[in-house]
Every structure is written in C-alpha cells, then in structure tokens.
Amino acid sequence: MCELFGFSGNTYKEMNDYLDVFYSHSVRHPHGWGLAILDGKVSRVEKESKQAIRSLYLAERLSEPIYARTCLAHIRYATVGEMKYNNCNPYRWVDRYGRTWTMVHNGTIFNYDALNKYKKVQDGETDSERVLLFIVDAINRKEIELGKELNQQERFELLDTLVCDLSKGNKLNLMIYDGDNFYVHTNEAHTLNQLDTPDGRYFATKPLSEEDWYPVPLTQLLAYQDGELIYQGTNHHHEYVFNADQFKSIGGDFIDFANL
C-alpha cells in the first residue's frame, strides 16, 4: 500500500534527509507523491500523479532546504482509484470556521456505508478523500449542534469516536493536522513507526535512518502539539489483519499483494 511520513516539532527543522529516503521508497510505490508543509492555518500542499523518483519537480524541490515545524508526506500505491492528481494524498478540507484539515492515509476502507455519499462531492475517487470529508462534515455538524467552534479537546474527543468506528474491519493508518493538533493512528502492526528527538517527533511507515525508531502504539488515536503528546484516545482493539480476499472483493486483482 502507500507509505506515510510526518513531523510534529517545537522548532523548524530541515526535512530533506528524511524526505530523500522516504521518496526513494517510491520504487515500490509508483502511483504518485505528495508533500504538505503546515504552519498553523497555512497548509501548503504539493503533489503529482507520477512516481516520486521520476519527478523533475520533486528533485528540484529537494535540492533546496525544506524547513518545517509540521510536515506530512505520502507516496501512493493505488488500491482504489486511477493514477491521477486528484487521487494523490495529502488531502485538505476547510471546516465551517475556516480551519484547514490536512490528511495522509495509508489503508483501505472495505465497508463503511457512511462514506458512500461523499462519492458525489469528492474531487477524486479514493476512500482516503472520503474519510477526510466524513471527518470534517462530522466536525461541522457538531459545531452547528453546539452553536460554537469546537476547542482542541472537543475536536480530539469527536475524532477519537470517529476513528474508533472507522477502524472496525478497515485498515486505517493516518496522520491529520488541524492547525493545532497533529493526530496519528494505526491499526495494523508494524506499519507505522516513530522517532523521538529533542526537536519533535517523526513518524514513518518504515524507519528512515539508523536512529531509534519504534512502533507507534496500536489501535489508539494520539494527538501531538509541537512534538509533545497531549491526548491519548480510546484503545478500540480493532486491529486490522491483512486478508487478500478483501482486496479481491473491491476489484483488487491487479494488486501486487507482496507489496501490501
């Protein structure tokens, strides 16, 4: 499937060394790449529907220092949707109070009926985009119900509820930034790792250096701010275990299962 990279820090750090290694993995993830440099309400997203190691634009981008306090990156191995720009992560959406939500997702939603209505409004074809639309829609509905903008803790508690439900029977590795909180979740063992440094936390599908990476806690939503853990969600115990028949049921016969 896809690979993810993220950083939540307390200072601006150069991302190039980690990004160089990360994007080199596109040898086996050839269907697109994306990068989001995030700073509060500002979300700068760049992406292409081509293999990262073949992108002249990305090569030029990485030839200069890239500094960030918050960063998301993605390389795509398609399981749902064609190889085109609108099917590449990261995705972003703005809620009713002007807050930008930016997300990268590695996984597949096999069955979750509440996502189906977003097929009519999404720009691309991926379940990843539908997940973000579903989340922001839930935020909007809650804020209308309460008549106010949700605070950090309220946003976390609602997202925790949504992630717990979405995880049932589905693979849901994701990272989301909402301008304040950096959310991380995995429910498949050995598919998301983290590295703690004095300047912040790095996250990646596979370790990107010889440093002391270790697995992200499983089946629990985590929220960070400036690299510090501020909230831990419910341990929902909905661990995903790979099943090739599930992919065949969604038309995934073309998939190289050794790459998932």
N, C-alpha and C positions, 0 to 999 in steps of 0.2 A: 504494500500500500504506500501511502505518502510518508514523508518524514517532516518533522516539525523542529523548529529552533525558536527559543525565546530568551529574553533577558529582562530582568527587573532589577534596577540598580539605584544606588544612592548618589551616583555621580555619573558624568558622561564618560563612557568607555569606548575605545576603538573596537569595533566588531570584526574587523577584516580577517584576523587569523582564524576565528571560529567559522565565519561565513565561507571562507575559502574551502575549508574542509567539508563543511556542510554541503555546499553546492557541488562539490566533487562527487558526492553520492548520487548525483543525477544520472550517472552511468546506468543505474538500475531504476531510476525514476525519471523517465524522459518526457513526460507529458505536460510540463510547464513549471514555472518557478514564480515565487513572489517574495516581496520584502516590504515590511511596514516599519517605518521609523516614527515613534509615537512620543508626543510631548504634551501631556495634559489633554486639552481638547483638540489638539492638532494631530491628525492622522495622515501621514504621507505614505501612500501605497504605490508600489511599482511592481508590475508583473508582466509576464509574456507567456504565450502558449507555445513555448519551444523549450527544448532541453537546455538546462542551465549552462552546461559546459559548452554548448554551441551558440550561446548568446553573445554577440559582439557588444550589445548594450551593457549586459551584466559584467562582462570582462572589463569594460571601460569604467563602470561604476566602482568595481572592486580595486581598480588601480589607484584610487584615491582613498584617503582615510574616511571611514564611515563611523561617526560617533553617535552614541545613543544612550539614554537612560532607560528607555524601554524600547524593545525591539521584538518583532515577530518575523519569521521566515518560513517558507514552505517549498517543498519540491513534490511534484504530483506524480503518482502512479494511478492512472484512471481505473476506477471500478464502476463509476456511474457518470455518464456524460462524455461528450466528444472532447477532442483536443482543441480547445479554443479559449480565447481570452476570458470570456465570461464564466468559464468553468475552472478558473485558476484561483486559488487562495493567495493572499488573505481576502476576506470579505469584510465589508463595513456597512453599517446602517446607523442612521441618526434617529434617536427617540424623540418623543413629543416635546421634551425640554431642551433639545439641541445637543444632547450628549451623544458622542460618536462611540459606537461599539465596533471593535475590530477583532476578528477571529481567524484562527487557523485550526483546521480539523483534520485528523487522521483517523479514518474509520469508515464504517458503513452502517446506515440505518436500514435494517431489514424490514422492520414493521413498527410504524408509529403513525397511526391514522391522522393525528392532529397536524402533521406536516403537509398533508396532501393539498390543502387549499392554497399553499404558497407556490405550487407549481404554476399557478395562473399569473403570479405577480413577480416571480423571480426573474432576473436577467439571464441566468444560465440554466443548467439542467441538474446541478448537483444537489445531493442531500445535505452537503455542508452548508450551502447557501440557505437552504430551507431551515436548518437548525438555527442559524442566526436570526432569520426573520421571525421565527417562532419565539425566540427568547425576547427580542425587542418588542414584539407585539404583546407578550405577557407583561413586560415592564410597563408599557403604555396603558394596558387595561388596569393594572394595579394602581397606577398613578391617577387615572380617571376615577377609579373607585374611591381612593382616599382624598382626592382633590388637592394633591400636593406632589412635589418631586420626592422620590424615594431617597433616603440618605444611604451612606455606604453600607451600613449593616443591613438595612432593609433590602437593598439590591442583592447583597450576598445571600440572605435567607431565601429570597424568591428564587434566585438562580440555583441554590442548593436543592430546592424542591424540584425544579425542572430537570436538573441533571440526574437526580435520583430516579426520576420516572423515565427519562430518555434512555437510561443505561440498561433497562430491562431487555435482554435479548439482543442488544445492539453493541457495536464497538464504538466507544466514544472517548477518544483521546483528543483533547482540545486545549487551547490557550486563548483567552479573551482578555482584552484590555478595554476598560470603560472610561478612561480618563483619570481614574483614581486607583481602582483595584486591578491587579493582574491575576486572573483566575487560571488555575491549572487543574486538569482532571485526566486520569487514565483509568481504564478498567480492564486492560489486558496486560498480563505480567510481562515484564522485560521489554516493554515498548516505549518507555519514557524515563529518562534519567535526568539527574540534576547535579550541579556543581556549585558549592557554596564558596564565596570569596569575600574578602572584606568590603568589596565594592558592590556586591549584589549576588543574585542567583541566576545561573544559566540553566536552561532546560533544552534537551535534545533527545530525539528518538534514539540515537546511538551516541555514545561518548565521542567527543570531538578532539580529544587530546589525551595525554598520558596522566592527567591530573585525577583527583579522587572523585570521580563521578559515582553516583549511587542511585538506585531506583527511586522514583517518585512514589510515595505511598499510594497504594492501590484502592480503588473504589471509594474515593473521598475527594470532594471538591476542596481546594485550597485557595486562599486569596493572599496575595502579597502586595505590599506597598513599599516602594523604594528598597526592594530586596528583602524586606522583613515580613515574616509570616504574621498576618493579623487575624485571619479567621480560618477555622477548620470546620468542614461540614460534616454531615451525617455519613457514617460508614454504611453504605447501602448494600454492600456484599454482592452486587450484580456483576460479577466478574465475567468477562467475555472470553470464551474458548473457541479458537478457530474451528470452523466447520465448512469444508469445501462445498457441501451440498447447498448451503445458504447462498453462496455466490452464484451457483448454477441456477438457483431459483429466480434470481434477478437478472438473468441473462449474462452471467459472468463466465461463460465457457471459454472466452478468449483469454482469460487471465492466466498469467504465469503464477501458479499457486506457490511455487518455491520463492517467489518474491514478496509474499504477503506475510 
